[in-house]
Amino acid sequence: MGFEVDVTGEGIVLHWEQCTAEQFAFYKVIRSRNPNPSYLPGTEGSVVIAAFENGEVTQFVDGVDEGGTWYYRVQSIGYADGQKFLLGQTPVRSVTVE
């Protein structure tokens, strides 16, 4: 999944490619101070800052109120046979906020 992050006057704008998999259930947008953000267990410091069930949503604006370096990733979650699973994920992008 392609992924871009831009800093604007509105905040940190995340843009990602749409997931078109048949089993798509939702996106999770993750932010972390650590370089490997994930909603999966065992990933310390990661926070899910947004979730979207609409597969056509491909943008989110994060209004962080604290400076420093932030790491972002979007994960596509699938659902089949009563189980959630990771369909795909973007590369990690970092942003430094003054």
C-alpha positions as CSV (number, residue, x, y, z in Angstrom):
1,M,0.0,0.0,0.0
2,G,1.4,3.4,-1.0
3,F,1.6,6.0,1.8
4,E,2.4,9.7,2.1
5,V,2.6,12.0,5.1
6,D,2.6,15.8,4.8
7,V,2.7,18.5,7.5
8,T,0.3,21.3,6.8
9,G,-1.4,24.1,8.8
10,E,-4.2,21.6,9.5
11,G,-1.9,19.0,11.1
12,I,-0.2,15.9,9.8
13,V,-2.1,14.7,6.7
14,L,-1.9,11.0,6.0
15,H,-2.8,9.7,2.5
16,W,-2.8,5.9,1.6
17,E,-3.8,3.6,-1.2
18,Q,-7.2,2.1,-1.1
19,C,-7.4,-1.6,-0.1
20,T,-9.6,-3.5,-2.6
21,A,-9.4,-7.0,-1.1
22,E,-12.7,-8.8,-0.8
23,Q,-12.2,-9.6,2.9
24,F,-11.5,-5.9,3.8
25,A,-13.2,-4.9,7.1
26,F,-11.4,-1.7,8.2
27,Y,-8.3,0.4,8.3
28,K,-6.4,1.2,11.5
29,V,-4.3,4.3,11.6
30,I,-1.5,4.0,14.1
31,R,0.9,6.6,15.6
32,S,3.9,5.8,17.8
33,R,7.1,7.3,19.2
34,N,8.8,4.0,18.2
35,P,9.8,3.2,14.6
36,N,7.5,0.1,14.3
37,P,3.9,1.2,14.9
38,S,1.3,-1.6,14.8
39,Y,-2.0,-2.4,16.4
40,L,-0.8,-6.0,16.8
41,P,-0.1,-7.2,20.3
42,G,3.5,-6.9,21.5
43,T,4.1,-3.5,19.9
44,E,4.7,-1.1,22.7
45,G,3.9,2.6,22.4
46,S,1.5,2.3,19.5
47,V,-1.9,4.0,19.6
48,V,-4.7,3.5,17.1
49,I,-5.7,7.1,16.4
50,A,-8.4,6.3,13.9
51,A,-10.3,3.3,12.4
52,F,-12.4,3.4,9.2
53,E,-14.8,0.7,8.0
54,N,-15.3,2.5,4.7
55,G,-12.7,1.2,2.3
56,E,-12.9,4.3,0.2
57,V,-11.5,6.5,3.1
58,T,-7.9,7.1,2.2
59,Q,-7.0,10.2,4.2
60,F,-6.8,11.3,7.8
61,V,-5.5,14.5,9.5
62,D,-3.8,14.0,12.8
63,G,-3.7,17.1,15.0
64,V,-0.8,16.1,17.3
65,D,-0.4,18.6,20.1
66,E,3.1,17.6,21.1
67,G,6.4,18.1,19.2
68,G,9.0,15.5,18.4
69,T,9.2,12.7,16.0
70,W,6.1,10.6,15.3
71,Y,5.9,7.3,13.3
72,Y,2.8,6.4,11.3
73,R,1.4,3.3,9.6
74,V,-2.0,2.3,8.2
75,Q,-3.0,-1.3,8.5
76,S,-5.8,-3.0,6.5
77,I,-7.6,-5.5,8.5
78,G,-9.6,-8.4,7.0
79,Y,-12.4,-10.5,8.4
80,A,-13.3,-14.0,7.4
81,D,-14.6,-17.1,9.2
82,G,-15.1,-15.1,12.4
83,Q,-11.4,-14.0,12.6
84,K,-9.7,-10.7,12.1
85,F,-6.3,-10.8,10.2
86,L,-3.8,-8.4,8.7
87,L,-4.5,-7.9,5.0
88,G,-1.7,-5.5,4.4
89,Q,0.1,-2.4,5.7
90,T,1.8,0.7,4.5
91,P,5.5,1.4,5.1
92,V,6.3,3.4,8.2
93,R,6.6,7.2,7.7
94,S,8.1,9.5,10.2
95,V,7.4,13.2,10.8
96,T,9.2,15.6,13.1
97,V,7.0,18.4,14.6
98,E,8.6,21.4,16.1
